[in-house]
């Protein structure tokens, strides 16, 4: 029954049909993609890891084929083809990733300089470290986005964010993260920029794209609007007082009792300049679309700006943490918060992304889930196959002593060993983790209605997964 309950939780998390619609989204919502013409411009391989503060152009990087049997990283989807997104205009691909290595590294901001960064929690490629570049990401590393013991890692992308600290000498590793990509199908008239009311030219994710989104540690600004809220515990035994959205963790304290789950959510940019995979600030080659007024149409609509005319699938990340007594005492904060005196806990939330998907697998879910307007959940590729080993790895967070983390670590290529913390049941520790159904049978698409479907009732569009 526990496995079934957790499977239902995954369904509730990922099946979000009908929560989109045409209402103005919050900052950094609904994405689209880029044009096929731009996808074909990559011609030569990156020859060296660029130093921080340089441009990396599309023309400098070529796609790198898998160095393993791609099919060994996939399984047959016993549930068949996922349903359509129905009245929600976007196509969606969603997956679950376990928490990976913890390191004072950042290969985007401080390449080749181990130990220089604030502490990061990584997801995806288990071999990411300060010396990583696109070539190394594609060549090595198992992945927490699937079976972490399977060398046929079809998603070797790197995802990372500031580590969560409990204020008592430990890192709090999240139970897992939910990562999803959304964009209008290319067939949508809004995906042709010259059309009235169009967002931009919809294209796929550029090979080797890298960026930082959220709080800017250099100037204190933010290109996104991350938010924090409380959810019930994984098994439903501990209820959230409220799931209202907030700007920092202190605002969630009174709403999130010990044993419930603190949720952090951030949505990346969805508009691209069509030329650069990285820029000196790791941000300006991308932007978030905004609502603009069109006098001829007599209405406002969502649009990419002229400097970033290509609409790419927007990557969003949600991290789930089991709340403990230290959180209730107001001690939890992000590692990056310590670099900004007086910052409210969570204020400096940001996320880094470095694309390194199997080009075949990425193209499959872009074609089927995004452009096919499907509701793909749990690593479902939309063609009867799914990523192997896509499971909820644990339903409780894990404590790792800060004293056990080397200042200049070498990231493992296999899953890190489990760290034992307190046996107190209110402490966020892992206890006998089990495996859930890889992807529960998707809920049939409901008949379009002005009212959100059940899993979205009482929640905002962001909580429903359309943000």
N, C-alpha and C positions, 0 to 999 in steps of 0.2 A: 504493500500500500504506500510505503514511503516513496518508492520509485515512481509510482503512478502520480502521487501528489507533486513530486518535483517535476515530472514531465508536464503536468498541467500548468505548473508555474512557468515553465519555459514557453508553453503555448501562449499563456497570458502575456508574457513579456514580449514575444515576437510577432504574434498575429494581431496586427493593428489595423486591419482593413476598415475603411470608412471614417477614419479620423482625420483625413486630410482636407479635402474640399478646397474651396476658393477663398476662404477667409484670409485676411492678411496675417502671415506668420510672424512670430517674434524674430529678432535678429538672427541671422545665420540659419534660416530654415530652408525648406525644399530646394533640392539641387537639380541641375540638369547636367549635360555633359559637353563634349567638344566635337569638332568636325572630323570626318574620316580623313580628310585631306591632311589635317595637322597630325593625325596619328601616324601617318606614313613618312614623316619628315626625319625620323631618327635614322642615322646612317652609320655612324662610327662609334666605337666603344670608348667609354671613359678610360683614360690612360692612367689617372692618378687621383687620389683622394684630394678634392679641392680644399684649400685652406678656408677657414671661416672668413666670410666677408668677400666671397667671389661670386661671379655669375656662373651658372651651369646651364647651358642651352640645350634645347631638344636635339640639335644637330650634333652635340658632343656625345650622345649616348645611344647605344643600340640595345634592343631587346636581347636577353640572354636565355637560351633554351634550358629546359630542365636537364640536370645531370643525373637523373634517376628516372625510373619508370613511372610516369605520371599516374597511370592507372593504379599503381600500388598505394597511392595516397587518396584513392576514392573508393566508395562503396555504392552498391545499387540502392537506390532509394525505394524501400519497400512500400512506401506510401504513394508512390507514383509522382505525377506532375503536380506541383503546388497550384493553388487556386489563383485566379486573377485578383488584382488589387481592387477590383470593382470600381466604386465611385471615387476612390482616392486616385488622383491623376498620376501619381508617381509609381515607378516600379521599384522594388526593394530587394536587396540581398542582405541577410543578417547572419551573424555567427556569434559563437561564444568562444572566448579565449581565457585560459587560466593565467594566473599571475606567474611571471617568470623571474629572472634574475633581478637583484637589487645592486646598483652600482653607482659610484660617483663619476659616471661617464656620460658624455653627450657627443656622439659622433657628428652631429650637425653643427652645434655651436663651438665645440672644442675638439675637433678631429685630431687624433694622434696625441692627445694630452690626457692620459688616464689619471683619474683622481681629481681633475680640476673642477668638475661640475658640482652643483648641489646634488643630493642623493636622489636617484631616479628609480622608479618601479617600471620594469619592462614587461611587455607582452609580445606574443608572436615569436619572432626568431630568437632562439636561445643562445645564439652565438654573437649577438650584437655587443660590441664594446667600443671604446673610443677610436679604435683603428678601423672600424667597419667602413666600407664604401659599397657602392652598388654591386660591384663585381663579387665582393666577398659575401654580401648578403645572398646573392643568387647562388653562390657556390656551396655555402656551408650553413649548418644550423638546423636542428629540429625545431618544431614550432609548438607553442602552447595553443595555437588556433587549430585544434585537431589533436590526434594522438601524439603526445610529446615524445613518445618512444619510437615513433616511426620516422626513419630517415627520409622517406618520400614526403617531405614537407611541401605541400603545394602552395602554402602561404608563408614565405620567408620574409615578409614585410616586418619592419620594426615599428612598434608603437610604444611610447613611453610618456610618463608624467611624473611630477614630483612625488616622492615617497610620502606616505602618510605616517606620521610619528605620533606615539601615544603619550608623549610628555613624561614617560617613566622609563626611558632608555630603550624603547623598542620601535621597530617598524611594524605597522599593521598592514599585512598583505590582504588585498581584497579577496572575497570569495572567488570572483571571476569578473570579467568585463564583457559587456555586450557591445559589439561593434557592428554598425550597419552602414550601408551605402545606398543612397536614394537619388533618383533623378527622373525627370520626365522621359518617356520613351522618345526616341529620335523621330518617330512618326508623328508626334504631336506638333501641330502648327506653331506652338510656342517655342519649338526647338530650331526654328529658322529665324535668325535675327532680323531679317528684313520684313518679316510679317508684322502686322499691327499687334501690339500687345505681347510680342515675343520676349522671352527671357534672354536668349542668346543662342549661339550655334552649339547644339548639344554634341558632345564628344565623350570618349572614354577617358579613364584615368591615364595621364601621361606616364609612360615607362620611366621609372626611377624618380618620380616626383617626390620632393621632400619639403616639409614646411613645419612651422611652429604656429599654433593658434591659441588664442586666449591671452592671458596676462603677459605683457612684454616686460621682461626683467631689466631691459635696458632703459626704458623711459617711463614705465609705470602706466602705459596706456593698454587698451585691450581691443582686439579686433572682433571678439566674440562676447557672448554673454553666458558664461557657465552658470549653472544653478545647482542647488543642493536641496534635498528633501528626504523625508523618511518614508520607508516602506515596512510592511509587516515582515516578520522573520520568514525565512524560506519555508518553514513548515506551517506557518500561520498561527503558531502558538503565542507569539508576542505581537500585539497590534500597535501600529503607529497611531499616535494621538491625532496627527494630521499629516497630509502629504502635500501641504502648501509648498510652493517653490520659494527659495530664498537665495540671497546673494552671498552668504557665508555660513560657516558651520555653527557659529554661536547662535544664529537665529533658528537653528533646528533643535537645539538642546532640549527645550521643553516639550518637543513633539516626538522625541525618539527615545523610548525607554530601553534599558539594557536588554539586549537580545534581539531588538529590531534591527533594521538595516538602514544605514546612512547611504544615500545614493548621490554620486557626483555625475553630472552630465555636461558634455561639451560637444558642440557641433563645429566642424571645420569649415573652411571657405568652400564656395561652390562656383566661383568664377575665376578664369585663368587667362593670362595674357597671350597664350598660344606660342610663346617663344622660350620661356625660361623654366627650368626644373628647380632652380634655386636662385636666390638673389642675396646680396650682402646681408640684409636683415632677416633673411629666411621667411619673409612674409609678403613683400610687395609684388611678387609675381602672381599673387592671388588676392582675391577679395570676396566679401560676402555681397550677394545681391541685395538690393534695397527697393523699396516701393517708390515709384516715380509717377508724377502726374502727367497725363497725356490729354491736352486740351481737345485734340481731334476726336479722341475716343470718349472724352468727358468722364474719365475714371483714372484711378491709379492702378498700377500693376507692378509685379515683381520683375526686376531687370538687372542684368549684369552691366556694369559701367563700360564706357567705350574703351578704357585701357585694359579691360579684362572681358572681352566679348564672348569667350567660350565657356559654356556651362558644363561643368564636370560633376560626376556623382559625388555628393557630399558625404564625407565620412564623419560619423558621430560615434562617440564613445561614452558608455555608462559604466561606472565602477561601483560595486556593491560591497559594503563593509559591515560586519557584525559589530554592533555597538556594545561597549563594555563600560565598566565603572569609571575608567579614565576619561572616556568621552563625556559621560554624564557630569564629570567634574570640570569640564571645559578645558581639558589638557590636549586634546587632539589638535594637530595642525599639520600643514604640509611642510616638507623640508624647505621649499622655496620661501615660505612665509618668514623663516628665520633671517632671510636676507633683506627684509623690508621692515625696519623697526616700527612697531605700532600697528602692523597690518592685522586685521581681523582674520582668524583662522579660515583658510581656504581662499582668501582674497586673491592670491597669486596663482591660482589654478591655471595651468596651461597644458598643452599636449603636443608631442612631436610625432611626426609620421614620415616614414621613408618607405615608399612603395617598392616591393620586391616579390610580387606574386609570380607564380608560374604563368607565363604569358598565355598558355593554352587555357588554363583554368579561369583566369581573369576574364578572358574573352568570352568564355562559355557563360559565366553568370552575367556579364554585361549584356550579351545578346539575348539570353533567355529571361533573366529576372528583371533587368532594367528596361531594355528595349521591348521585351515581350510582355511588360506590364504584369509581372507575376509577383505573388506574395511569398518570396523565398525565405525560409527561416531555418536556423540551425545548420548553416553550411550547405543547404540545398542549392544545387546549381541550375535547377529548372529544366533539366533534360532527363530526369530519371536517375541521376547520380548525385552524390553528396560527398563532402569532405569526410574522410575516415576519422573516427574517434572524436567527433564533435559532441562533447558532453559537458554537463555542469560538473566541474571537477570536485567541488566541495561546497557545503552549505554553511560553513563557518570560516571566519577569517583566521589568519595565522600570525602569531607574533614572532619576530626575528630580532634578536638582541643586536643593537647597533654596534656593540663591541665585537661582534662576530663578522662584521663586514669590512673587508680590506679596503684601504683607501685607493688602491690601484688594482682592482680585481681583473682577472681574466675570466670572461663569461664562459660558462659551461656549454657544451653542445648537447647535453642530456639534461633531463629535469633535475633541479637542485634538490638535495635531500630535505625531507620534512624536518622542521625545527620544532622541538618540544618546548612548550611554554607551560603556564600554570594549568592545573587540572580543575581549577575553579570553573563551574559550569557557566558562570557569567563572563568568563574571560573569552576573548575572540580567538579560540584555538580550533584547529582541525581535529576532528575525532572520528576515526573509522569512515573515511569518505567512501561513498558508493557511486556507482555509475548509473546514469539515467538513460532512458531511451534516447538514441542519438538525435532523432528529430521526431517528435510526436506527430501523428497524422494531423495535417493542418485543418483547422476549422473551416467548413464550407463558407464561401463568401456570402454574407448576408444580403438580403434584398436592399438596394439603396434606400436610405431613409435620412431625413434631416437630423435624426438623433444618433449620436455615436453608438457603436456596438458595445456590448456588455463590458468587455475588458477595458474600455475607455471611459465608462460612465463615471462622472464625478471627477475626472482628471482633465488636465489641460492637454492640448495637442502635443506639447513637448513630452509629457509623460506617456502619451499614447504611442510615441515613436515616430511621429510625423515631423518632429522638429529637428 
